[in-house]
């Protein structure tokens, strides 16, 4: 954790922030802070700065934040991912937030197992928790927007063309396609398939919706590594 | 697993490969193959192709490989990483092999905890196992070379200048440096620090050894994401 994040509603009437959860354990045991020390903090969705630890014991810490710096600019990236298996989803949520993507759409595909849509990892508070871990790592305060799209065809026919409007829309897919460009041309929409890839019908629908198929080279990457290496390449 | 890997010494006198370990479980239970089926295989350090399953029961499978395609070309990348904590090391070994780096040097740094050097994850057979998982994911057969360098100063003074010779040598470090270039200029050496970063003395020594400090932007990335996003940017 490189930034302790708190929500606006956690401030008391004097503007102080009381914490009692895992962040307290982190403060006391991992980074070994105590009363009078200061640390980097950020208000979720707001600015970043430092906070002084006004008081602290085993059950709580009271922080006085002094915020003065806006968070880094989000990447103009809309990421569209076939829903990964739950364990990988958690890591991907962290990674997406850490790398600074603005928007994430989790979509269905023929090769997405139906049970994945029942995973507790898709509950709103769980998603938020993993996103916050990514933000706390990379020192950002703004949560990416996450949407679930459980039906492939309505998404790709109705929503995707609107999402792609005014953006460079890319579909990263194994095969004989031109290499993914280096350096994004402004706002970018990037679609990445499930393990095993989109089926030909899906590739065709995505191309019809305006996505240009691009290759990642001869290696089949795990979705998480495809996400981070493409973001590194584009931004 | 997108490629079942076997070692040359696993072939019997007729050139058939008998497997009895986790690969058998994968064959039977994950991808549901049986006698007469074929699957993608590769010989470690050699070519790739298909194998026919000659026989199979609960205790073994016998494969007849037909190899005809060389593995993908390795990236001309020498990666120098401050030794990460063991849990992250395992993921990084997989990632480095998966992405196709040719060489990995794990080095000491002030912020590397001494106990990390005692980790079972550094045993030769454990390293090999994680590298093989990465190769099996991305369909490659050639293991990257991995070296451990437990003393920072001798490495950076004696070994690094030789390693960097004829290469573009980059040090990815948070701070006011020029951005990491897009697209590598031939063979590249890339140095990435520990969580918390190299200390100023180390940065200076690395620069003296010929490394150009470059920035990754305003976000502090986990080492694993720094590795994959920089590889995506450079190759």
Interface residues (C-beta under 8 A of the other chain):
Chain A: X2 X72 X95 X98 X99 X100 X137 X138 X139 X140 X182 X183 X217 X218 X219 X220 X221 X222 X225 X228 X229 X230 X231 X232 X233
Chain B: X2 X72 X95 X98 X99 X100 X137 X138 X139 X140 X182 X183 X217 X218 X219 X220 X221 X222 X225 X228 X229 X230 X231 X232 X233 X235
